[in-house]
Amino acid sequence: MRLSQTNRASIWTGRILLVALAIWGISQNRASGNQSALPPSSPVAHCDAGISRHSLHAAALNEATEFSASTKTASHSGPDGMVWIPGGRFWMGTGHMEDTQPVHEVEVKGFWMDRTDVTNDEFARFVEATGYVTLAEQPLNQKDFPNLASDELAPGSVVFTPPAHPISLEDPLAWWQFVRGANWRHPEGSNSDLRGKEKYPVVHIAWTDAIAYAKWVGKRLPTEAEWEFAARGGLDRQNYVWGNELKPSGKWRANTFQGHFPDRNTSEDGYTGVAQVASFEPNNFGLYDMSGNVWQWVSDWYRPDYYAQLVREGSLAADPRGPRDSFDPLEPGVRKRVQKGGSFLCTDQYCERFMPGARGKGDPDTGTNHLGFRCVRAQ
C-alpha cells in the first residue's frame, strides 16, 4: 500500500534533516582563511561528511622530518602499474582535525601499491570479464528503503551539483543530489558517458564494488595506515604530500577547488571536476593523485575515537587494521568505512581534507562522483 502524500513528506523531511546534520557535522567554526593559518584543533568540514544514499535518496525525490624508511622505491621490477612502498615508521594523523588526533607513531611493513587510482578502462575490463554489476546500477532494495514506493527505487548515485549562485554553507543538500541513472558508466547521470575518459579514475564505486575488483585482480584495499604512509612519500608530519607549503612557487600541486565554494570553481589548477589520473606530479614514492581529484576507499572501519584507542594501548601501532566496528556520531545508524586523499571539491572555505593525515568516511554501500580507489598487494 502506498503511503499518503502527507506521510511520505514527513518521512522525507526526517531523512533530509538527518543528512543535513551528517554533512554539516563538524563544519561549524570552520576556518575562513588560508589552510596554513588553521588553528591546530579547529574542526574542519568534509565536503560530503560521509553522506549515505540511505539518508540522501529522499532529498532527490523532493528535488619535514623524514620517515625511518628510504624515500626511494625498490629498484627491482614488480607488478605492472604498481610501486614498491618500503615500509617503516611514521607519525600518523594531523592536529588540524578532531578525528585525526592524537597524532601517533605507526609502523607498516613494505607492500606494492597501484601507481594511480583504478581507471575507467581497468574497471571496464573487470566488468567485461565477470559481468559484475555495481551497487549504483542496481535498483534500491525495498528492505533497505521500506517507506519508498516501488517506482521510487530506480538505480542511481550521489552527484555533486553546484548551485547557480552563492549559498549558505549550512545547507549541504543544495549541492548534493541523488541522481537516477548515475553510475560508473554515466558519472553525471544517464546523459553522460565515458567517451574520452578511459584514463579517468572510476567513480560511483561503493566499498563493496572496490573489494570485488581487488579480489579479481589478486589485490586488496590498503589499510588506512598503509595509505597514509604511502601518501606522505617520506615526508613526516608535513601538511601536504609535497611538504608544508600549499602552493610551492605559486603552483597548485593537486586537483582541488578554487574560487567560491560550491557555486563557482575558477579552475586555477586547470580542472573544474575530475581530472585524468597522473595529471599532477607524483609524490616521492612515485604515486600519483594521493591528494585531491577523488577520494579513495581504504579497508578500515571508521570511528572518530580510533586514534585515541591506539594511544591508550600504549605501544607502537604495528600494521594497524582499524577498529573492530564502526560508529559515526553524526549518523549513528550507518556503519562507515574510512576514505583518504580528498577530492576536487576540497577547499579552504569548507573542507581541507586533501591533507595526507586527514580522514574521510562513507557508507560502504554509497558511491559518489568524487570517490574511487586504488589497490595494494603484499611483497
N, C-alpha and C positions, 0 to 999 in steps of 0.2 A: 504494500500500500504506500502510495506516495505521500510525503509529508506535506502539510499545508504550507502555503507561502509564508505565513507568519512564523510557523515553527522552524522552517528551513532558514529564514532570515535570522532567527535567533541563534541557531547553530552556527551559521556563517559568521555572525558578529563575534561570537565567542572565540572561534578559530582565528579570526583576524586579529583580535586583541592579543591572543596567545603569541602569534608570530611577531606582532609588533613589539611585544615585550622581549621576545627572544632575540630579535635583531637589534633592538635598542640597547638592551643589556648594559654593557659597560661603556656605552658611548657617552653617557653623561660626563661632564667635566673633561671632555677630550681636549687635546691641545689644538689651538687655532693657529699656531705659528709654525716655524720650521721644525722638522723632526728632531734635529740635533739639540734643540732647546728644550725638549720634553723632560720634565722632572722624572727622576728615576722610578717613582712608583705611581705615576699618573695612569688612570685607566685609559685604555685605547680601544676604540671600536674595531669590530671585524666587519668587513664590507657586506657579509651576509649573516654573520653571527651564528653559523651552524643551522641555517634555515632548513626546514624539512618539508617535503611535499605534503606530509600529514597535516601540517598547520597552514600551508600556503594555498593549497588547492582551492579552498573556499573563496579566497580573495580573487582568484582567476575567474571563478564563476560569477562573481559580482563585478567583475571587471575593474792590538798589535803584538801581543805575546804569541809565540808560536806553540803549536801542539808538541807533545813528546812523540812526534812521528815525522818522518820526512814529508816535505810538501811535494816531492816528486813521485809520480806514479811509477809502478814497476815497469821495467824495460821489456820484460818478456811479453810475448803476444798472448792475447786472451780471446774470449768470445767476441764475435763481431759486434761492433757498436757499443761495447762496454769498456769501462775504465777501471783499473785496479785501484782500490782505496786501501792504503796500507794499514789502517788501524792505529790506535794509540789512545792517549788520554786527552781530554779537553774539558773546559768548563761549559756546561750546558745551561741554556736559558738566557734571560735578559732581565735587567731591572726595570725595563720600560713598561711592563705589563703585569697585572696581578697574577694571572695564571701561569706565568713563566718564571716564578720565583718560588723558593730561593735558587739562585744560580748555584750549581753543584757540580762536583767533579765526576766524570764518567769515563769509562774505558770501553772501547769496542775493538773487536777483532777485525782483521782485514776481510774485504769482500769485493766482489765485482759489482759495478753499478752502471745502468744504462747511461750513455753519454748525453742523451736527450730524453725528453718525455716521449712516451709512446705516441706515434703519429697516426693520422687517419689511414695512411697507406698500410701500416703494420697491423692496425686493428682490423682493417678490411680483410686482410689475408686470414686472420684468425676466424672471422665470421664466415668467410667463404669455405674454409676447411671444415668447420664444425657445425655451421647452421645456427650458431648462438644468437639469441635474441636478448638485447639488453632490457633492463627493467623499464627504461623510459619508452621502449617500443611496445610494452605490454599494457593492456588495459588495467586500470586500478582495480585492486581486489576488493570486492564488496565487503569481505570480512574486515578489511582494514579501514574501510570507509562506509560503515553501516548506515549512515544518515544521508548518503547520496543516492539519487535515483539512478537507474541503470544507464540512462542516456547521459549521465554526468561522469561516467567512469572512463572516458576516452583517454588513450595514452597521451603522454606529454611530459614536459620537464620545465625546470625553472630557468628563466631568461632575464638577463639584465635589460631593462627597458628605460632609457633615460627620459626624464620629463622634458617638455619643450621650454621650460623656463625655470629660474631658481626656485627652490622649495625649501621648507624646513627639513633639517636632517633628523628631526624627531619622528619622521614618518617614512620609514624604510619601505613600506609597501608601495610607495609611489614610484620606486624604481625596480621592483622585482615583480614578475608575473609568472604564473603557471600557464605555459603556452601549449595548447593542444597541438600535437604533431611535431613538437620539438624533440630531437634525439641526436645521436652522434652523426647520423646521415644528414640531418636537417638542423644545424646548430641554432638558427634563429627562428625556426618554425617551418611549417610544411612548404613554404615558398622559397626556402633557401636550400642550398646543396653544397657539395664538396668540390665542385669544379675549381681547379687551380689551388686547392687547399690540401693536397695529398701529404705535404710535409708539415702541416699544422698539427699541433697536439690534438689528439682526440679528446672531446669533451662530452658532457652529459653522461659521464660514466659513474655509476654507483659503485660503492666499495665492493660489492659482490661481483660486479662485472669485471673490475680490475683483478680480483682474485682469480676468476675464471680464466682470464687471459694469461696471467702469470703462471698458472699451473700448466696451461697448454704449451708455453714456451720453456718450461722447466725452470722457472724462476719463482720469485716471491716478492711481496712488497717489503720495502725496508722498514725497520723499526724507526721510531721517532729519533732515537739516539744515533743510529746509523745515518739517517738522512741529514741530521744537523751537523754531525762530524764531517760528512762528505761536502755539505754546502759551504762550510767555513773554509775548506781548502787549505788548511794550515794556518789560518788567522784566528787566533783565540781571543775571545772577549771583544770582538770588533762588532760594530753596529750592523755592518753590511757584509756581503760575501766578498767584497773588494776592499774593505777597510772601514775607516770611521767617517770618511767624508762622503756626503750624499752624492755630489756631482764633481768628481775629480776633474780638474782642468775645465770645469764648466760643462762636462759631458754626462748625459744620462747613461747609466750602466744597466738599466733593466726596463722592461715594458711595464710602466705604471701609469697612473692617471695624473695629468697636469691640467690646470685650468680651474674651473669651478664645479665641484662635485655636487650632485651627479649629472647636472644638465649639460655641461659644456667641457669637453675634453679638447684642449688645444693641441694635443699630439706633438708636444715638443720633443718627445723621444722617437717620433716617426710613426707612431701607431695609435689608432683610436680604439681598436679592440684587440682580439687575439692576434699574435704575430706568428709567422713561421718559426719552427724550432731553430735554435742556433743563430738567431738574428743579432745577438749581442755577444760580446767576448766571453769566453769560458772563465771559470774560476781557476785557481792554481792546480787543481786536480784534473783539469780538462773537462769539467762538467758544464753543460750549458743550461741556462734558464733555471738556476737554483734560487732565483729571486724574480718575482713578478711573472707576467704572462698568464699562467694558470696555476691554481692551487694543485697540490699533489697529495693523493692519499698515502698514508703510511699504515702500518699494521696495528698500532696501539689503540686500545680504548682510550677515551678522553675522560679525565677527571681534572678539575682545576686545582685540586689539592695533591696531585700525584707527586710533584717535586718535593713538597713538604714531607710526604710519606717517606720518600727515599732518604732525605736528610735525617729524619728521625731514626732510621735504621742504623745510622752512624758509621757506615763503612763505604768504601769506594763502590759506586754502582758499576758493576761489570756486565756489559751487554744487557742492559735492562730491556724488558719486553713489554713494559707498560703495566697498568693496573689490571686486576682480575675482572673488574667490572667497570661500568660507566655511570657517571652521574653529571648532569648539567643542570645546575640550579636555575638556569633561565628557561629550561624546558624539561622539567623533571621526568616526564613520561616517555621521553625519546632517548634511546641509547645513542651515543655518538662515538665516532672514530676520529682520530687526530688527522688534520691536514697541515701541510707545511708549504712555505715558499711565497705565499701571497699571489696576487694576480694583477692584471691590467687595470683593476679597479682600486688598487691601493693608492692612497693619497694622504698627505699630511693633514688634510682637512677633516678626515674621518677615520681612516684605517692605515696604519703604517706596518702592517704585519708581513711585509716582504723582507723583514729582518730575519736572519737565519735562526735566531733564538726565539722568534715569535711562534705562536701556535694558532692553528685554526681548528675547527671542529665541524662535524657534519653527520647527519643521519645516514647510516650505511646504505639506505635504500633511495637516497636522493642525489641526483646529479644536477649540475648547472652548466651554463655555457662558459664558466671560468674555472672549471675543475677537471683535471686529468690525473695522470700518474706516470711513474716510471718504476722499473723493477731492479732487483738485485739478485745475486746468487753467491754461494759460498765459493771458496778457493778451489 
